[in-house]
Amino acid sequence: IGHSLSVAALYSDIAREARDGDSRRDALDLVRSSITEASAHLRQTVAVLRGRGRFDSSAGLDEVVSLGVAPTAAGYAVDVQVDEVDVVPEVGAAAFRLVQEAITNTLRHSNGRSISVRVGLQEPGLLGVRVVDDGTTAVRPEIQDGHGLSGMRERVGALGGTLDVDAGPRGWVVEASIPTAPATSNGSPS
């Protein structure tokens, strides 16, 4: 939900700055699409909380590349590379959500203009996820373990993986290592 709303805000800024009607209309169409997506996720979340549904974990490694569309449209230089890796659905969904949250943090908090995403095997049986932006290295609000980072840590930890978030030499680095087929899964929402 947070990602979709951040994307909507980003596109509304683009619409506000657009010099021609077609660009403004395109950006507003993307705002509407992002808000519609956020509304659908909110309805699903409410249904789960009321005991009438389950979280959709269908997003996986195949969809990670699509996460670069919004920041690219907003003028970010985005490079997404996802290796073909055989992982259980929970791991694919966790990697997707991890990249989604890291990009959302960049859009919300970073003054950088580039995002690099790498997803692939670090070693046999271990998926590596790395998201780097080129924003300032001053401490940003989410590094204080806001909801986004806590959620990422919980998601990766539930699958037996590790997560590191830190300022790199030129921006922020989010790195995770997740077993491709965790021994146990606690059924947490992805």
Steps between C-alpha positions, in 0.01 A plus 500: 500500500782736594680429174191570291430825684863612465481432128173696478664795676797478265278504192294788639824701522573410139149611398542829686827572316388375157511767234262338254153353534592150378779460757273632775219262398739202487634580846148540640401164348793346687389674822154348459647156430725517808213609724280222362778250580537640854123475553499136389785418739319681782179301438702178502670598826168582668359164384799319651467689827131408515585135439335494157801477270870435459789709379576459132859385471493451125759771434842344459835532330335525157333826603805672656594671172159673493592686819739717297223647285377772740839641595612492135191700400588747775846558355710263708773299330390147587695181439325175598668164448328181611663165436286198426503320832284212622351602835192399697207746460545648850859597419404652165224702667736613778762614247234690304369677813853576618590670171163679500558641851859602425385687187216660697751623759712649222199678348386632838822586675792524260610797298690269267421439134607142440398155627680172438336163572675162487329170580681170454678211666773603743596136534312174448181508707527869592319780317659843516297821468682834476341842447719811488406864451727801460331727755675685777651301782349715775289288734154470352187437708452138391848399616358540850311174439169640389221268388662435161831376638332304779277331242799417280691355796199290609435371147862401436549363854189282475667323208832453682674785320687814598453867414750785513415865436771762510643808341742409225769718350241660268152446640307230681546128466237236585638146489329173582603136490210254497512119476341401167302222670465575872481194725187635665257775417285661761229595253554871551340728242708587200 
